[in-house]
């Protein structure tokens, strides 16, 4: 399959090129020339496991670049955990996406990307350097997925004092080929540094760069796997409406792609925190990036989400977007109330991001009693124990894989958000 830039549909590249390049030189984002039709999966999908589903979808995107045996190996290695559906109330369910090694939905994309890149860089003489901006879970998932892979370095940029304690431990304690930069600024500042580096020919002529953010198309393809897997697990998937906690909008874009592949999703709800650039866009029809507002759902603190380019590319205009997508924003107070309410009523514990997703689907089903509501559970609540424990007056059990990180030494370099300092760091350490 070929891929084009959202800024130039006439310039086509193969998957490996899009994977390794990350960001087109014209500052667009890569998209598949055609979205494959997988509607034939739907009638018998209840009989398929997540690996079966993942292999079929991956093959449709990767078969021109990898042998079938290689694609099978990628799926076997990357998709080694499931995504259960759990009922919360009569017609509201959660898709638990936090059963991977770093307890976040980002494990799907990060591990798939690491396995495809590992097969691509074999026998290359020049190291690949992956730049990734993170507002929390992406950094930990990418660090874990690429840790100790020969020929690949990972440089993680994260906003200082704006990720949780556990998230910071996950992305700063590995060492070896993982390098963590603590940036004095917001996630948008981190993301802008990464984008500037990709467009800086002084850098790209000397350093082999790629990206592991959702700007990389290889992050979105595996995220479509769990939308199909969710449909397979639903007892009554007709009239399916999905609420997606949204920050950089990669997760929602993967869901939209899944719908275009044939998954019968009636509506999407892009549920955001106080960073409501996209809800405002859907109301007034004009896209205006906003300054990032810090909230308790830190991974969604994005004022200028990159993947809006892909969403506009798919739908072409605001009217078409509004046909499929509602978008509502929620305050920290509403998020905290949702965590307390769901735990009190159902004894189910939500992290702040998943709680925003719950608020969106709960708002929808109030007026649409016959729909089947699903929202995405994006992270394990233990990552936000400082926020959640005072709300429920209980201690949250920390899984062993996380507890083992807590005594490890943090290794990071403090940076301002000036591009000159960042580019000098790259040229001094990775040329």
C-alpha positions as CSV (number, residue, x, y, z in Angstrom):
1,X,0.0,0.0,0.0
2,X,1.1,3.5,-0.8
3,X,0.8,6.6,1.5
4,X,0.5,10.3,0.8
5,X,1.0,13.5,2.7
6,X,-2.1,15.4,3.8
7,X,-0.4,18.4,2.1
8,X,0.3,16.6,-1.2
9,X,-1.7,13.6,-2.4
10,X,0.3,13.2,-5.5
11,X,3.6,12.2,-3.8
12,X,3.3,8.5,-2.8
13,X,5.6,6.5,-0.6
14,X,5.6,2.9,0.7
15,X,4.9,1.9,4.3
16,X,8.5,1.5,5.3
17,X,9.4,5.0,4.1
18,X,6.4,6.5,5.9
19,X,7.3,4.5,9.0
20,X,11.0,5.6,9.1
21,X,10.4,9.1,7.9
22,X,7.6,9.8,10.4
23,X,6.7,13.2,9.2
24,X,6.6,14.3,5.6
25,X,9.0,17.1,4.7
26,X,6.1,19.3,3.7
27,X,4.8,19.2,7.3
28,X,1.7,17.2,6.5
29,X,0.9,13.7,7.9
30,X,1.0,10.4,6.1
31,X,-2.3,8.7,5.2
32,X,-3.0,5.5,3.3
33,X,-4.0,6.0,-0.4
34,X,-7.0,3.8,0.2
35,X,-8.5,2.5,3.4
36,X,-9.0,-1.2,3.0
37,X,-12.4,-2.8,3.3
38,X,-12.7,-5.3,6.1
39,X,-16.5,-5.5,6.3
40,X,-16.3,-9.2,5.5
41,X,-14.8,-9.7,9.0
42,X,-17.9,-8.5,10.7
43,X,-20.3,-11.5,10.3
44,X,-18.0,-14.0,12.0
45,X,-15.9,-11.6,14.1
46,X,-17.1,-13.2,17.4
47,X,-15.0,-16.2,16.5
48,X,-11.8,-14.3,16.1
49,X,-9.3,-13.4,18.7
50,X,-7.4,-10.1,18.8
51,X,-4.3,-11.6,17.1
52,X,-6.4,-13.0,14.2
53,X,-8.1,-9.6,13.7
54,X,-4.8,-7.8,14.0
55,X,-3.1,-10.0,11.4
56,X,-5.8,-9.4,8.8
57,X,-5.8,-5.7,9.2
58,X,-2.0,-5.4,9.4
59,X,-1.5,-7.5,6.3
60,X,-3.8,-5.1,4.3
61,X,-1.4,-2.2,5.1
62,X,2.0,-4.0,5.2
63,X,1.9,-6.8,2.6
64,X,3.9,-4.9,0.0
65,X,6.7,-4.2,2.4
66,X,6.9,-7.4,4.6
67,X,6.5,-11.1,4.0
68,X,3.4,-12.7,5.6
69,X,5.7,-14.6,8.0
70,X,7.2,-11.3,9.1
71,X,3.8,-9.7,9.6
72,X,2.8,-12.8,11.7
73,X,5.9,-12.4,13.8
74,X,5.2,-8.7,14.3
75,X,1.7,-9.4,15.5
76,X,2.8,-12.3,17.7
77,X,5.4,-10.1,19.4
78,X,3.5,-6.8,19.6
79,X,-0.1,-7.9,20.4
80,X,0.6,-10.1,23.4
81,X,-2.2,-8.9,25.5
82,X,-6.0,-8.5,25.1
83,X,-8.4,-5.5,25.5
84,X,-11.4,-6.7,27.6
85,X,-14.9,-5.1,27.5
86,X,-16.4,-4.6,30.9
87,X,-20.0,-3.5,31.6
88,X,-20.4,-0.4,33.8
89,X,-24.1,0.1,33.7
90,X,-27.1,-1.0,31.6
91,X,-25.9,0.3,28.2
92,X,-22.4,1.7,29.0
93,X,-19.3,-0.4,28.7
94,X,-15.6,0.3,28.9
95,X,-12.9,-1.1,26.6
96,X,-9.9,-1.7,28.8
97,X,-6.8,-0.8,26.9
98,X,-4.3,-0.9,29.8
99,X,-3.3,-4.5,30.0
100,X,0.0,-4.1,28.2
101,X,3.4,-3.9,29.8
102,X,3.1,-0.1,30.7
103,X,-0.6,-0.2,31.6
104,X,-1.7,2.2,28.9
105,X,-3.3,2.0,25.5
106,X,-0.1,3.4,23.9
107,X,1.4,-0.1,24.3
108,X,-0.5,-1.2,21.2
109,X,1.0,1.4,18.9
110,X,4.5,1.5,20.5
111,X,5.1,-2.2,20.4
112,X,3.8,-2.6,16.8
113,X,6.0,0.3,15.7
114,X,9.1,-1.1,17.5
115,X,8.7,-4.5,15.8
116,X,8.2,-3.0,12.4
117,X,11.1,-0.7,12.8
118,X,13.3,-3.4,14.2
119,X,12.8,-5.5,11.1
120,X,13.4,-2.5,8.9
121,X,16.7,-1.4,10.4
122,X,18.3,-4.8,10.3
123,X,21.8,-4.6,8.7
124,X,21.7,-0.8,8.5
125,X,25.0,0.9,9.4
126,X,23.5,4.1,10.6
127,X,21.5,4.3,13.9
128,X,17.9,5.3,13.8
129,X,17.0,8.0,16.3
130,X,13.3,8.2,17.3
131,X,12.0,11.5,18.6
132,X,8.9,11.4,20.7
133,X,7.0,14.1,22.6
134,X,4.8,12.9,25.4
135,X,2.3,14.2,27.8
136,X,2.5,11.0,29.9
137,X,1.8,7.5,28.6
138,X,3.4,7.6,25.2
139,X,6.9,8.1,26.6
140,X,6.7,5.1,28.9
141,X,5.2,2.9,26.2
142,X,7.7,3.9,23.6
143,X,10.6,3.5,26.1
144,X,9.5,0.0,27.0
145,X,8.8,-1.0,23.4
146,X,12.2,0.1,22.0
147,X,14.3,-0.6,25.1
148,X,17.6,-2.3,24.3
149,X,16.9,-2.7,20.5
150,X,20.1,-2.6,18.6
151,X,20.5,0.3,16.2
152,X,17.7,2.4,17.6
153,X,17.9,5.3,20.1
154,X,14.8,6.9,21.6
155,X,14.8,10.6,22.6
156,X,11.8,11.4,24.8
157,X,10.7,15.0,25.4
158,X,8.2,15.5,28.2
159,X,6.8,18.6,30.0
160,X,8.4,19.2,33.4
161,X,6.1,18.7,36.4
162,X,3.2,17.9,34.1
163,X,3.2,14.1,34.1
164,X,2.4,11.8,37.0
165,X,5.1,10.4,39.3
166,X,4.6,6.9,37.9
167,X,4.6,8.1,34.3
168,X,7.8,9.9,34.9
169,X,9.4,6.8,36.4
170,X,8.4,4.8,33.4
171,X,10.0,7.1,30.9
172,X,13.2,8.1,32.8
173,X,14.5,5.0,34.5
174,X,15.5,2.6,31.7
175,X,18.8,4.2,30.4
176,X,20.8,2.4,27.7
177,X,19.2,3.5,24.4
178,X,16.5,5.6,26.0
179,X,17.2,9.3,26.6
180,X,14.8,11.5,28.5
181,X,14.6,15.3,28.1
182,X,12.5,17.2,30.7
183,X,11.3,20.4,29.0
184,X,10.3,23.5,30.8
185,X,7.0,24.0,29.1
186,X,3.9,22.2,27.8
187,X,3.3,19.2,25.7
188,X,2.7,21.5,22.7
189,X,6.2,22.9,23.3
190,X,7.6,19.4,23.2
191,X,5.7,18.5,20.1
192,X,6.8,21.7,18.3
193,X,10.5,20.9,19.1
194,X,10.1,17.5,17.5
195,X,8.3,18.9,14.4
196,X,11.0,21.6,13.9
197,X,13.7,18.9,14.1
198,X,12.1,16.9,11.3
199,X,11.9,20.0,9.1
200,X,15.4,21.2,9.9
201,X,17.7,20.0,7.0
202,X,20.8,20.7,9.1
203,X,19.6,18.0,11.4
204,X,18.1,15.5,8.9
205,X,21.1,15.5,6.6
206,X,23.3,14.4,9.5
207,X,21.0,12.4,11.8
208,X,18.6,9.5,10.9
209,X,15.3,10.6,12.5
210,X,11.9,9.1,12.9
211,X,8.9,9.7,15.2
212,X,6.9,7.5,17.6
213,X,4.1,10.0,18.2
214,X,0.7,9.5,16.6
215,X,2.0,11.7,13.8
216,X,3.6,8.4,12.6
217,X,1.1,6.4,10.7
218,X,2.5,3.2,12.2
219,X,1.0,4.3,15.5
220,X,-2.6,4.5,14.1
221,X,-2.7,1.2,12.2
222,X,-2.5,-1.0,15.4
223,X,-4.9,1.2,17.3
224,X,-7.6,0.1,14.8
225,X,-7.1,-3.5,16.0
226,X,-8.8,-2.9,19.3
227,X,-11.8,-1.2,17.8
228,X,-12.6,-4.3,15.8
229,X,-11.8,-6.5,18.9
230,X,-14.2,-4.4,21.0
231,X,-17.0,-5.0,18.4
232,X,-16.2,-8.8,18.6
233,X,-16.6,-8.7,22.4
234,X,-19.9,-6.7,22.6
235,X,-23.0,-8.8,23.3
236,X,-25.2,-6.5,21.3
237,X,-23.0,-4.3,19.1
238,X,-25.7,-2.8,17.0
239,X,-26.2,1.0,17.4
240,X,-22.6,1.2,18.7
241,X,-21.5,4.7,19.9
242,X,-17.9,5.1,21.1
243,X,-16.6,7.9,23.3
244,X,-12.8,8.5,22.9
245,X,-10.9,10.5,25.5
246,X,-9.0,12.9,23.1
247,X,-5.9,14.9,23.4
248,X,-3.8,14.7,20.2
249,X,-6.7,12.9,18.5
250,X,-4.7,9.9,17.2
251,X,-7.0,7.4,19.0
252,X,-10.1,8.9,17.5
253,X,-8.5,9.0,14.0
254,X,-7.8,5.2,14.3
255,X,-11.5,4.7,15.2
256,X,-12.6,6.8,12.2
257,X,-10.3,4.7,10.0
258,X,-11.9,1.5,11.5
259,X,-15.3,2.8,10.6
260,X,-14.1,3.4,7.0
261,X,-12.8,-0.2,7.0
262,X,-16.3,-1.4,7.6
263,X,-16.9,-1.4,11.3
264,X,-20.5,-0.3,11.9
265,X,-20.0,2.6,14.4
266,X,-23.0,5.0,14.5
267,X,-21.3,7.9,16.2
268,X,-18.0,9.0,17.8
269,X,-17.8,11.3,20.8
270,X,-14.5,13.2,21.1
271,X,-14.4,13.8,24.8
272,X,-11.9,16.4,25.9
273,X,-10.9,18.1,29.1
274,X,-10.6,21.9,29.3
275,X,-8.5,21.9,26.2
276,X,-11.4,22.3,23.9
277,X,-9.9,23.3,20.5
278,X,-11.8,20.6,18.7
279,X,-15.2,21.1,20.4
280,X,-15.0,24.8,19.5
281,X,-14.0,23.9,15.9
282,X,-17.1,21.7,15.5
283,X,-19.3,24.5,16.9
284,X,-18.0,27.4,14.9
285,X,-16.4,25.8,11.9
286,X,-13.0,27.4,12.3
287,X,-9.9,25.8,13.7
288,X,-7.9,27.9,16.1
289,X,-5.1,26.3,18.1
290,X,-5.3,27.3,21.8
291,X,-2.8,27.7,24.5
292,X,-2.6,24.4,26.6
293,X,-4.5,24.4,29.8
294,X,-3.1,22.1,32.5
295,X,-5.6,19.6,34.0
296,X,-5.7,16.4,36.0
297,X,-6.0,14.4,32.7
298,X,-2.5,15.4,31.7
299,X,-2.1,13.2,28.6
300,X,-5.0,15.1,27.0
301,X,-3.5,18.6,27.7
302,X,-3.1,19.5,24.0
303,X,-4.1,22.8,22.6
304,X,-3.2,22.1,18.9
305,X,-3.8,18.4,18.2
306,X,-1.8,17.1,15.3
307,X,-4.3,14.6,14.0
308,X,-6.9,17.1,13.2
309,X,-5.1,17.2,9.8
310,X,-6.0,13.6,9.2
311,X,-9.6,14.0,10.3
312,X,-10.1,16.9,8.0
313,X,-8.4,14.9,5.2
314,X,-10.8,12.0,5.7
315,X,-14.0,14.0,5.9
316,X,-13.0,17.0,3.7
317,X,-15.3,19.5,5.4
318,X,-16.8,20.4,8.7
319,X,-20.3,19.2,7.8
320,X,-19.1,15.7,7.1
321,X,-17.1,15.6,10.4
322,X,-20.2,16.8,12.4
323,X,-22.3,13.9,10.9
324,X,-20.1,11.3,12.6
325,X,-18.5,13.1,15.6
326,X,-19.8,15.0,18.6
327,X,-17.2,16.7,20.8
328,X,-17.7,17.9,24.3
329,X,-15.3,19.2,27.0
330,X,-15.4,18.6,30.7
331,X,-13.8,20.3,33.7
332,X,-11.6,18.7,36.4
333,X,-14.5,19.0,38.8
334,X,-16.8,17.0,36.5
335,X,-14.0,14.5,36.0
336,X,-13.5,14.0,39.7
337,X,-17.2,13.6,40.3
338,X,-17.4,11.0,37.5
339,X,-14.6,9.0,39.2
340,X,-16.4,9.1,42.6
341,X,-19.8,8.4,41.1
342,X,-18.8,5.3,39.0
343,X,-16.8,3.9,41.9
344,X,-19.7,4.4,44.3
345,X,-22.3,2.9,42.0
346,X,-20.3,0.1,40.2
347,X,-17.2,-0.3,42.3
348,X,-15.3,0.3,39.1
349,X,-12.2,2.6,39.3
350,X,-11.5,5.1,36.4
351,X,-8.4,7.1,35.8
352,X,-9.0,10.8,34.9
353,X,-8.7,10.2,31.2
354,X,-11.1,7.3,31.1
355,X,-13.4,9.3,33.3
356,X,-13.6,12.0,30.6
357,X,-14.5,9.3,28.1
358,X,-17.2,8.1,30.5
359,X,-18.7,11.6,30.8
360,X,-19.0,11.8,27.0
361,X,-20.8,8.5,26.6
362,X,-23.0,9.1,29.7
363,X,-24.1,12.4,28.3
364,X,-25.0,10.7,25.0
365,X,-27.0,7.8,26.3
366,X,-29.2,10.0,28.4
367,X,-31.0,11.0,25.3
368,X,-30.4,7.9,23.2
369,X,-31.6,5.0,25.4
370,X,-31.4,2.4,22.6
371,X,-27.7,2.8,21.7
372,X,-24.9,0.6,22.9
373,X,-22.4,2.9,24.5
374,X,-18.6,2.2,24.8
375,X,-15.9,4.4,26.1
376,X,-12.1,3.8,26.0
377,X,-10.3,3.0,29.2
378,X,-6.8,4.4,28.3
379,X,-4.7,4.0,31.5
380,X,-4.6,2.0,34.7
381,X,-5.8,4.1,37.7
382,X,-2.7,3.4,39.7
383,X,-0.8,6.0,37.6
384,X,-3.0,8.7,39.1
385,X,-3.3,7.6,42.7
386,X,-2.5,11.0,44.0
387,X,-5.7,12.3,42.3
388,X,-8.0,9.3,42.8
389,X,-7.2,8.1,46.4
390,X,-8.6,11.3,48.1
391,X,-11.8,10.9,46.0
392,X,-12.5,7.3,47.1
393,X,-10.8,7.3,50.5
394,X,-8.9,4.1,49.6
395,X,-5.4,3.1,48.6
396,X,-5.0,1.8,45.1
397,X,-3.1,-1.4,44.6
398,X,0.0,-0.9,42.5
399,X,0.7,-3.7,40.1
400,X,4.1,-5.4,40.6
401,X,5.5,-4.3,37.2
402,X,5.0,-0.6,38.3
403,X,6.1,-1.0,41.9
404,X,9.5,-2.3,40.8
405,X,10.1,1.1,39.1
406,X,9.5,3.3,42.0
407,X,12.9,2.9,43.7
408,X,14.8,3.3,40.4
409,X,16.8,6.5,39.8
410,X,15.4,9.1,37.5
411,X,17.7,10.0,34.6
412,X,16.7,13.0,32.6
413,X,18.2,16.3,31.3
414,X,16.4,19.5,32.0
415,X,15.9,21.7,28.9
416,X,14.3,25.0,28.2
417,X,11.9,25.0,25.3
418,X,14.2,26.8,22.9
419,X,14.9,24.9,19.6
420,X,18.5,26.0,19.5
421,X,19.4,24.1,22.6
422,X,17.5,21.0,21.5
423,X,19.1,21.0,18.0
424,X,22.6,21.4,19.6
425,X,21.9,18.4,21.8
426,X,20.9,16.2,18.9
427,X,23.9,17.2,16.8
428,X,26.3,16.7,19.7
429,X,25.0,13.3,20.8
430,X,23.5,11.5,17.8
431,X,25.4,12.6,14.6
